[in-house]
Amino acid sequence: MIFVLIGCDDDDDDDTPTQTITVDSSMPVGMFTSNMSGTFTEQNGTGSAGTAQLGVDSDGTQFLRFSNDFTSDFGTGTITVYLSTSDEAMFDPANGNPEVRIVAPVTSGGEKFFKLDPEADAQFDHVILWCGSAGIPFGFAELN
Protein backbone atom coordinates (compact mmCIF):
# COMPACT_ATOMS: atom_id res chain seq x y z
CA MET A 1 0.00 0.00 0.00
CA ILE A 2 1.42 3.44 -0.90
CA PHE A 3 0.43 6.66 0.84
CA VAL A 4 1.28 10.15 -0.28
CA LEU A 5 1.92 12.17 2.85
CA ILE A 6 0.51 15.65 2.58
CA GLY A 7 -0.16 16.79 6.14
CA CYS A 8 -2.79 17.18 8.82
CA ASP A 9 -5.34 19.12 6.83
CA ASP A 10 -5.84 20.80 3.52
CA ASP A 11 -3.90 23.96 4.48
CA ASP A 12 -1.29 24.44 1.74
CA ASP A 13 0.88 26.88 3.72
CA ASP A 14 3.15 24.11 5.01
CA ASP A 15 6.85 23.95 4.18
CA THR A 16 7.29 20.31 5.30
CA PRO A 17 8.37 18.31 2.26
CA THR A 18 5.89 15.82 0.83
CA GLN A 19 7.23 12.28 0.71
CA THR A 20 5.90 9.06 -0.76
CA ILE A 21 6.30 6.15 1.63
CA THR A 22 5.38 2.50 1.55
CA VAL A 23 3.61 1.22 4.65
CA ASP A 24 3.71 -2.52 5.27
CA SER A 25 0.56 -3.23 7.24
CA SER A 26 1.56 -6.77 8.15
CA MET A 27 1.37 -7.78 11.78
CA PRO A 28 4.22 -9.36 13.75
CA VAL A 29 4.62 -13.12 13.39
CA GLY A 30 4.26 -14.91 16.73
CA MET A 31 5.25 -13.00 19.83
CA PHE A 32 6.32 -9.34 19.80
CA THR A 33 9.25 -8.69 22.16
CA SER A 34 9.96 -5.08 23.13
CA ASN A 35 13.63 -4.02 23.26
CA MET A 36 12.95 -0.34 24.02
CA SER A 37 9.88 1.54 25.17
CA GLY A 38 8.76 5.00 26.21
CA THR A 39 5.66 6.91 27.23
CA PHE A 40 4.37 9.72 25.02
CA THR A 41 4.68 13.25 26.33
CA GLU A 42 2.01 15.45 24.79
CA GLN A 43 2.93 18.75 23.21
CA ASN A 44 0.87 21.77 22.18
CA GLY A 45 -2.25 20.69 24.07
CA THR A 46 -2.94 17.69 21.83
CA GLY A 47 -3.52 15.12 24.58
CA SER A 48 -1.09 12.62 23.07
CA ALA A 49 -0.66 9.64 25.41
CA GLY A 50 0.21 5.97 25.43
CA THR A 51 3.34 3.90 24.97
CA ALA A 52 5.65 3.33 22.03
CA GLN A 53 7.75 0.15 21.86
CA LEU A 54 10.53 -0.83 19.48
CA GLY A 55 11.06 -4.57 19.21
CA VAL A 56 11.03 -7.71 17.11
CA ASP A 57 8.63 -10.53 16.31
CA SER A 58 9.38 -14.26 16.43
CA ASP A 59 10.99 -14.05 12.97
CA GLY A 60 13.35 -11.25 14.09
CA THR A 61 11.52 -8.58 12.05
CA GLN A 62 11.63 -5.14 13.67
CA PHE A 63 8.40 -3.29 14.50
CA LEU A 64 7.36 -0.08 16.17
CA ARG A 65 4.26 -0.68 18.33
CA PHE A 66 1.81 1.81 19.80
CA SER A 67 -0.13 0.59 22.86
CA ASN A 68 -3.89 0.08 23.07
CA ASP A 69 -4.22 3.34 24.99
CA PHE A 70 -2.39 5.41 22.35
CA THR A 71 -4.30 8.59 21.62
CA SER A 72 -3.79 12.10 20.27
CA ASP A 73 -5.85 14.91 18.78
CA PHE A 74 -6.89 13.57 15.38
CA GLY A 75 -9.27 16.47 14.66
CA THR A 76 -6.81 17.86 12.13
CA GLY A 77 -6.58 14.57 10.23
CA THR A 78 -3.28 12.78 9.83
CA ILE A 79 -0.37 12.74 12.24
CA THR A 80 2.97 11.56 10.88
CA VAL A 81 5.12 9.24 12.96
CA TYR A 82 8.89 9.69 12.82
CA LEU A 83 11.82 8.02 14.52
CA SER A 84 14.27 10.67 15.68
CA THR A 85 17.63 11.13 17.37
CA SER A 86 16.09 13.59 19.88
CA ASP A 87 12.75 14.80 21.23
CA GLU A 88 12.67 17.51 18.55
CA ALA A 89 12.01 16.92 14.86
CA MET A 90 15.08 18.27 13.08
CA PHE A 91 14.17 18.21 9.41
CA ASP A 92 17.09 18.74 7.05
CA PRO A 93 15.90 17.66 3.58
CA ALA A 94 18.95 19.18 1.85
CA ASN A 95 21.10 16.60 3.65
CA GLY A 96 18.73 13.62 3.51
CA ASN A 97 17.13 14.18 6.95
CA PRO A 98 19.84 12.32 8.91
CA GLU A 99 18.19 13.05 12.29
CA VAL A 100 14.70 11.71 11.43
CA ARG A 101 13.21 8.68 9.71
CA ILE A 102 9.62 8.71 8.55
CA VAL A 103 7.61 5.70 9.73
CA ALA A 104 3.96 6.15 8.74
CA PRO A 105 0.88 8.35 8.93
CA VAL A 106 -1.74 7.61 11.60
CA THR A 107 -5.35 8.75 11.66
CA SER A 108 -6.69 7.11 14.83
CA GLY A 109 -5.72 5.96 18.28
CA GLY A 110 -5.32 2.45 19.65
CA GLU A 111 -2.83 -0.32 19.09
CA LYS A 112 -0.72 -0.06 15.94
CA PHE A 113 2.21 -2.02 14.53
CA PHE A 114 4.60 -0.50 11.98
CA LYS A 115 7.03 -2.88 10.26
CA LEU A 116 10.45 -1.26 9.92
CA ASP A 117 12.23 -2.36 6.78
CA PRO A 118 15.09 -1.77 6.77
CA GLU A 119 15.55 -1.94 10.53
CA ALA A 120 15.96 1.35 12.38
CA ASP A 121 19.51 2.41 13.21
CA ALA A 122 20.41 2.49 16.91
CA GLN A 123 20.73 6.29 16.74
CA PHE A 124 16.93 6.58 16.60
CA ASP A 125 15.85 6.59 20.24
CA HIS A 126 12.77 8.84 20.09
CA VAL A 127 9.36 8.66 18.43
CA ILE A 128 7.90 11.97 17.22
CA LEU A 129 4.22 12.67 16.45
CA TRP A 130 4.20 15.52 13.92
CA CYS A 131 1.43 17.58 12.31
CA GLY A 132 2.94 18.72 9.04
CA SER A 133 0.37 21.31 8.00
CA ALA A 134 0.50 23.06 11.36
CA GLY A 135 4.27 22.53 11.55
CA ILE A 136 4.12 21.51 15.21
CA PRO A 137 4.88 18.42 17.27
CA PHE A 138 1.93 16.62 18.86
CA GLY A 139 4.15 14.59 21.19
CA PHE A 140 7.23 12.45 21.60
CA ALA A 141 8.35 9.31 23.41
CA GLU A 142 11.93 8.65 24.49
CA LEU A 143 12.78 5.00 23.92
CA ASN A 144 14.87 3.36 26.66
Backbone bond lengths (Angstrom), bond angles and torsions (degrees), N, CA, C in turn:
res aa  C-N    CA-C-N  psi(-1)  N-CA   C-N-CA  omega(-1)  CA-C   N-CA-C  phi
1 M - - - 1.420 - - 1.522 107.65 -
2 I 1.331 118.90 134.42 1.451 122.66 179.83 1.520 108.77 -116.99
3 F 1.336 115.61 131.97 1.449 122.43 176.50 1.506 108.01 -114.64
4 V 1.327 116.74 142.12 1.450 120.40 169.57 1.514 105.65 -101.93
5 L 1.295 116.33 119.62 1.449 123.00 -175.78 1.514 108.95 -86.11
6 I 1.331 115.59 118.36 1.446 119.99 -178.43 1.518 111.20 -113.92
7 G 1.312 119.65 -38.75 1.449 121.25 179.07 1.504 111.97 150.04
8 C 1.329 115.56 -162.97 1.457 121.59 -174.98 1.518 113.18 -86.52
9 D 1.304 117.66 -25.80 1.455 119.88 178.82 1.517 108.40 -151.75
10 D 1.310 115.66 -167.34 1.454 117.91 -176.00 1.526 112.70 -93.76
11 D 1.320 118.90 20.99 1.451 123.92 176.04 1.530 108.73 -75.86
12 D 1.307 117.97 118.89 1.464 121.79 -175.09 1.527 113.21 -91.21
13 D 1.332 118.51 12.45 1.454 121.30 -178.46 1.512 113.33 -85.04
14 D 1.311 118.97 9.20 1.460 123.01 -173.71 1.518 111.68 -85.65
15 D 1.342 115.88 139.81 1.456 121.12 177.88 1.517 112.62 -98.55
16 T 1.353 118.59 -1.92 1.454 121.56 179.58 1.520 108.32 -66.48
17 P 1.328 117.94 129.54 1.463 119.88 -176.94 1.527 111.72 -65.87
18 T 1.331 115.71 141.57 1.451 121.62 175.65 1.518 108.25 -82.22
19 Q 1.341 115.57 133.83 1.449 120.73 -179.99 1.518 109.43 -128.21
20 T 1.312 117.39 147.23 1.449 121.64 171.64 1.517 107.18 -98.44
21 I 1.326 116.14 127.13 1.458 120.53 -179.70 1.518 109.38 -128.22
22 T 1.314 115.72 154.65 1.449 121.53 174.38 1.517 107.67 -105.12
23 V 1.325 116.12 126.84 1.455 121.50 179.53 1.520 108.23 -109.28
24 D 1.333 116.08 119.81 1.453 121.13 176.18 1.518 107.30 -90.00
25 S 1.315 116.50 111.75 1.457 120.52 -174.34 1.526 112.87 -87.99
26 S 1.321 117.05 12.57 1.462 119.06 -179.90 1.524 110.66 -68.46
27 M 1.293 114.88 150.15 1.458 122.47 179.10 1.530 109.21 -91.38
28 P 1.332 116.76 159.96 1.461 119.31 176.00 1.531 111.36 -60.72
29 V 1.308 115.26 148.25 1.465 121.64 176.13 1.526 107.57 -89.95
30 G 1.321 117.25 126.80 1.464 120.38 179.75 1.511 111.71 68.87
31 M 1.317 115.36 -139.78 1.459 121.44 -175.70 1.527 111.67 -85.93
32 F 1.335 116.10 138.63 1.462 122.45 173.10 1.525 107.42 -93.54
33 T 1.334 116.79 127.17 1.460 122.09 179.39 1.520 108.82 -116.52
34 S 1.328 116.13 119.74 1.459 121.74 -178.61 1.527 110.63 -79.92
35 N 1.335 116.01 130.69 1.464 122.41 174.98 1.522 111.59 -98.91
36 M 1.335 115.81 -30.13 1.458 122.78 -179.18 1.518 107.99 -144.57
37 S 1.327 116.76 145.35 1.462 119.11 176.62 1.516 110.16 -149.41
38 G 1.322 115.32 161.18 1.451 121.73 178.15 1.510 110.69 -160.69
39 T 1.319 116.31 155.80 1.457 122.97 179.48 1.523 109.26 -97.41
40 F 1.337 116.10 136.27 1.460 120.05 179.71 1.524 111.01 -67.37
41 T 1.321 114.69 136.46 1.454 123.86 170.47 1.513 106.59 -105.61
42 E 1.332 116.78 120.75 1.465 118.72 -177.58 1.524 110.18 -73.79
43 Q 1.326 114.76 152.07 1.449 121.62 177.12 1.522 109.15 -133.88
44 N 1.297 116.32 148.55 1.463 123.08 175.41 1.523 113.72 60.09
45 G 1.330 117.27 33.37 1.458 121.87 174.83 1.515 115.46 65.51
46 T 1.321 117.47 28.41 1.471 121.17 -175.25 1.528 113.81 -91.59
47 G 1.322 118.02 -8.60 1.460 120.72 178.63 1.515 114.61 70.89
48 S 1.310 118.31 17.37 1.465 120.26 179.36 1.522 109.88 -60.44
49 A 1.327 116.00 134.13 1.467 121.90 -178.42 1.516 109.16 -156.37
50 G 1.321 115.26 166.35 1.458 121.39 179.62 1.512 110.37 117.99
51 T 1.317 115.27 -170.01 1.461 121.85 -176.36 1.524 110.25 -124.91
52 A 1.326 114.94 141.30 1.459 121.88 172.04 1.521 107.56 -111.37
53 Q 1.335 116.65 138.13 1.463 121.97 178.59 1.516 109.15 -131.41
54 L 1.320 115.71 138.09 1.455 122.14 173.68 1.515 106.31 -110.92
55 G 1.329 117.01 126.65 1.458 119.67 -177.49 1.511 112.13 -165.64
56 V 1.321 115.54 -165.30 1.464 122.03 -176.68 1.522 110.49 -131.02
57 D 1.327 114.85 156.20 1.464 120.23 174.04 1.525 109.59 -92.56
58 S 1.309 116.89 -174.78 1.469 121.95 -177.84 1.523 113.11 -62.71
59 D 1.341 117.12 -22.91 1.469 121.26 178.29 1.530 112.13 -89.56
60 G 1.337 117.71 -0.74 1.457 121.25 -179.30 1.521 113.75 84.61
61 T 1.342 117.92 10.07 1.457 122.36 178.82 1.526 109.06 -80.57
62 Q 1.327 116.52 133.70 1.463 120.66 -177.02 1.529 111.59 -83.09
63 F 1.347 115.01 138.55 1.456 122.55 177.85 1.515 110.14 -135.66
64 L 1.319 115.18 151.03 1.451 122.74 164.86 1.517 105.90 -103.22
65 R 1.341 116.76 129.16 1.465 121.60 -178.28 1.516 109.56 -119.16
66 F 1.342 116.06 136.48 1.455 122.22 169.08 1.524 106.90 -104.51
67 S 1.332 116.93 138.70 1.464 122.43 -176.83 1.533 112.21 -70.71
68 N 1.331 114.55 166.40 1.469 121.23 178.56 1.516 112.39 -56.42
69 D 1.334 116.85 -32.90 1.464 120.38 -176.92 1.532 113.02 -90.99
70 F 1.329 117.61 13.23 1.462 120.49 176.79 1.524 109.75 -63.18
71 T 1.320 115.42 131.80 1.453 121.00 177.63 1.523 109.76 -151.96
72 S 1.312 115.88 160.05 1.455 123.45 174.18 1.522 106.87 -162.47
73 D 1.300 116.92 -179.22 1.459 121.67 177.32 1.522 108.09 -85.62
74 F 1.328 116.04 105.72 1.463 120.34 -178.36 1.528 111.76 -99.33
75 G 1.338 117.05 12.96 1.457 121.31 -179.47 1.516 113.03 -62.26
76 T 1.322 116.87 -24.65 1.464 120.46 179.99 1.523 112.38 -87.94
77 G 1.328 116.97 -7.86 1.467 119.81 179.75 1.507 112.08 113.27
78 T 1.301 117.00 -115.98 1.457 122.96 -173.27 1.519 112.38 -92.74
79 I 1.327 114.84 137.35 1.458 122.46 169.94 1.523 105.92 -110.64
80 T 1.309 116.99 138.30 1.457 120.76 179.39 1.521 109.15 -100.31
81 V 1.324 115.32 134.52 1.456 122.52 179.37 1.525 108.38 -98.04
82 Y 1.326 115.11 129.79 1.460 122.14 176.87 1.520 109.31 -126.11
83 L 1.316 117.13 148.80 1.453 122.51 161.68 1.515 105.35 -91.27
84 S 1.332 116.77 144.95 1.456 120.60 -175.27 1.522 110.41 -144.00
85 T 1.321 114.90 162.86 1.462 121.07 176.88 1.525 111.73 -89.64
86 S 1.344 117.66 -3.52 1.468 121.85 178.57 1.523 109.13 -154.18
87 D 1.338 116.39 179.90 1.458 119.71 -179.98 1.526 112.45 -82.49
88 E 1.313 117.78 5.47 1.454 123.00 175.79 1.522 109.74 -118.77
89 A 1.330 115.99 137.47 1.463 120.42 176.29 1.521 108.35 -76.70
90 M 1.321 116.33 114.62 1.461 121.28 -179.35 1.522 109.02 -111.17
91 F 1.336 114.71 83.94 1.456 120.48 -178.49 1.519 109.95 -75.24
92 D 1.317 115.93 133.03 1.458 122.49 179.81 1.535 107.96 -145.62
93 P 1.353 116.44 68.14 1.469 119.24 -174.18 1.524 113.93 -60.41
94 A 1.315 118.51 -27.81 1.473 120.64 179.89 1.524 111.55 -64.31
95 N 1.336 116.27 -23.48 1.468 120.72 -179.10 1.525 112.25 -115.26
96 G 1.324 117.77 19.34 1.459 121.19 176.03 1.525 114.67 80.59
97 N 1.328 117.53 18.75 1.474 122.10 178.57 1.527 112.92 49.64
98 P 1.332 118.45 59.32 1.468 120.18 -176.17 1.526 114.52 -66.98
99 E 1.328 118.08 -18.96 1.467 121.30 -176.77 1.523 113.60 -94.16
100 V 1.332 118.05 -8.15 1.469 121.81 -179.48 1.520 110.56 -136.31
101 R 1.324 114.83 152.36 1.462 121.44 174.50 1.517 107.35 -135.10
102 I 1.310 116.37 121.70 1.456 120.40 179.36 1.524 109.15 -69.11
103 V 1.331 115.62 138.59 1.466 120.71 178.83 1.519 109.92 -108.50
104 A 1.345 117.19 -61.42 1.467 120.23 -176.47 1.515 110.26 -175.06
105 P 1.337 116.77 159.64 1.456 120.17 169.74 1.529 109.82 -83.82
106 V 1.330 116.53 150.03 1.466 121.30 172.93 1.519 108.46 -130.28
107 T 1.328 115.76 146.12 1.459 121.09 -178.09 1.525 112.92 -126.18
108 S 1.339 116.49 1.78 1.463 119.54 -179.31 1.518 109.99 -156.01
109 G 1.326 115.23 163.82 1.449 120.63 178.75 1.514 111.80 -84.55
110 G 1.329 115.46 -174.25 1.452 121.66 178.62 1.510 112.70 96.82
111 E 1.331 115.22 -179.61 1.460 120.53 -177.06 1.524 111.39 -65.78
112 K 1.329 114.60 136.00 1.469 122.18 178.29 1.518 108.63 -140.93
113 F 1.327 116.11 146.00 1.457 122.70 171.98 1.524 107.82 -123.24
114 F 1.322 116.51 133.15 1.459 122.82 177.37 1.522 107.80 -122.69
115 K 1.332 116.87 114.15 1.462 121.41 177.87 1.518 108.60 -72.87
116 L 1.327 116.49 130.26 1.457 121.70 -178.62 1.522 109.34 -105.98
117 D 1.323 115.19 107.49 1.451 121.12 -178.76 1.520 108.31 -137.80
118 P 1.307 119.38 109.33 1.458 126.06 6.33 1.528 111.18 -74.61
119 E 1.332 114.93 168.03 1.457 120.39 179.37 1.525 110.62 -58.77
120 A 1.336 114.85 151.33 1.465 120.24 178.85 1.525 110.42 -72.99
121 D 1.315 116.22 138.52 1.463 121.64 175.13 1.525 109.52 -65.53
122 A 1.312 116.79 153.26 1.466 122.58 -178.84 1.524 112.54 -62.21
123 Q 1.330 117.71 -22.10 1.468 120.49 -179.74 1.527 112.70 -64.45
124 F 1.337 117.42 -22.23 1.458 121.17 -177.62 1.524 109.38 -85.72
125 D 1.340 115.44 101.31 1.460 120.23 -176.88 1.531 112.99 -122.48
126 H 1.335 116.37 19.01 1.456 122.35 175.85 1.530 109.15 -138.62
127 V 1.324 115.53 151.34 1.461 122.46 171.57 1.527 106.36 -114.27
128 I 1.325 116.26 130.70 1.461 122.34 -179.06 1.525 108.70 -114.08
129 L 1.335 116.63 134.61 1.463 122.81 170.20 1.524 106.04 -103.02
130 W 1.328 117.64 119.15 1.464 121.85 -170.93 1.524 111.76 -127.45
131 C 1.322 116.19 132.41 1.465 121.98 172.80 1.518 107.00 -100.70
132 G 1.316 116.22 105.66 1.456 121.40 -174.99 1.513 114.56 -65.43
133 S 1.326 118.77 -41.75 1.458 119.11 -175.96 1.513 112.16 -70.96
134 A 1.326 117.30 -31.30 1.459 120.30 176.22 1.528 110.85 -86.20
135 G 1.346 116.29 -18.28 1.456 121.09 179.81 1.529 113.09 67.12
136 I 1.354 115.44 34.70 1.462 118.88 -178.54 1.529 110.72 -134.66
137 P 1.328 115.72 152.27 1.468 119.33 174.81 1.524 109.87 -79.01
138 F 1.329 115.21 142.91 1.468 121.73 176.00 1.523 110.17 -100.34
139 G 1.327 117.49 -13.33 1.455 120.70 177.65 1.509 110.83 163.84
140 F 1.336 114.53 171.24 1.466 120.82 176.66 1.513 108.79 -150.97
141 A 1.330 115.53 157.98 1.453 122.68 173.52 1.524 107.41 -132.61
142 E 1.334 116.13 128.32 1.464 120.42 173.65 1.501 108.06 -86.30
143 L 1.325 117.30 125.79 1.459 122.38 -178.80 1.526 110.28 -91.78
144 N 1.326 116.26 122.42 1.465 122.17 178.29 1.513 109.44 -121.87
